[in-house]
Amino acid sequence: MSELPSSGRLVPPGIACLAGIDLWVRREPDGSVTVGLTDEGQQRTGRIVHWRGPVLGAVHHHGDAVVSLESEKWVGHLPAPAGGTIVATHDALTADPSPINRDPYGEGWFYRIRPDGSVPGAGTGPAPSP
Amino acid sequence: MTAGDCPGGSGSERAPWRFLDLGRCEPYVAQTFAESVAVSVAAGEVPNTLILAAPATPYLSLGFHQSYEEEIDDAFVRARNVPVIRRVTGGGTTWLDADQLFYQLVYLDDALPGGSGGPADLGRFLRGPVRCLVSLGVPAELRPPSDLVVAGRKISGNAGGDWEGAHLLVGGFLGRADLDAMAGALRSPHPAFSSLLRREMADRISSLEREAVGVPALDRWTAPLLAAFEAEGLFRVRRGSAAPAESRRFESEVRPRHLDPAWLRQPPPPRRASALVRRVRVAGSRFVVAVREEGSTDLVVGVIDGGSTEGAWSVAADDPGSTAPPVVIDPGDPRRERLGSFGI
């Protein structure tokens, strides 16, 4: 079931927002997990002018700072919601981070990670069909 | 302020912050010791902490996401023999020297009534430095998101961020503005760009010296600033010292990270195809910009404020040593209108 956070943007089916860290996760059919910034997170951060993501193939532990965001005068470092291997990064955001503000649950996605174990909100198995 | 004004209690009723007075110290300590403190604050080993410091010698500070190669004039760095430090907070390249006083706040989510963390903290905590300047006779005000200005001229730059599980807010008062260094340290595509940047800085940047207050001795800043934070209901402090673990971590992790070329010289991010050659924020929404003319190798340099072009000149990019004056681009010229689109 979709959620309607306080910012008013509808959270698409299959996405789980992780309380306290402003991230959303979505289990993909291949078992990887897509990660992005929630709508509330992007609103709190403001207009994002820089994004730096993880390195493809890098192995991270749960909680590692794998993404950095900069809005006007504020830099935030976002933790990995789970340990695992980075299998895709949305490198286009480096040149143009505007989709993070414009479409946080779609074109604003950050990266996909193949988790070592369970991921809060995304379980351990492939996502159910919508 | 009374407790009734501020749900959760005023700053003077909450647990006191630790006050670390680092005094005049070498650049890496002045700029980066707070990163070690952040680890201890995040772990709950020490309270929220206010650091005051001043660099003993000059240096350049690069914004977290900036590229050394795009920003810094290497010849200037060699001639002045100054270190360049990539800070963990955002914003543009800054020249820092002994005529500036830094305040650095390291704190957790519950530092302010109603919660803290995020860009909104800038406006909330900066009430303290504003009040301090006013108490020194400088009629400063906050220009959001984070500049303190006097009659529109910037006198304090500030930035924030999250680091190692704690929040950081760092800023400083400009005692004396070395405009030659501020402009000269920045990589420039053309002498006309440097000249324009220097002129704009002279118009838009102030200092305590310029405001006829003079540059107070380091110990003259402390009491007014501490009093201002408390009077604004933000926090009160208790003088403390660095924990041994903070000093050890600084020497074993923080300083080595900043001395590592891999940290300082991170590759520039890929750019969208663009005619934009160089853009430097002077203050607020005001930029000095250089763009390549369409169908030409020449440059248009100009000043943009809030997306509107306030002045534009054409210069020959292939002859930067030329003494020919830049050619004024009049209002209505499409090159001038096009320039404005690069100021956002």
Interface residues (C-beta under 8 A of the other chain):
Chain A: R44 T45 G46 V49 H50 R52 S68 E70 S71 E72 K73 W74 V75 G76 H77 D91 T94 A95 D96
Chain B: G63 F64 H65 V88 T89 G90 G91 G118 P119 A120 L122 P145 S146 N158 A159 G160 G161 D162 W163 P269 P270 R271 R272
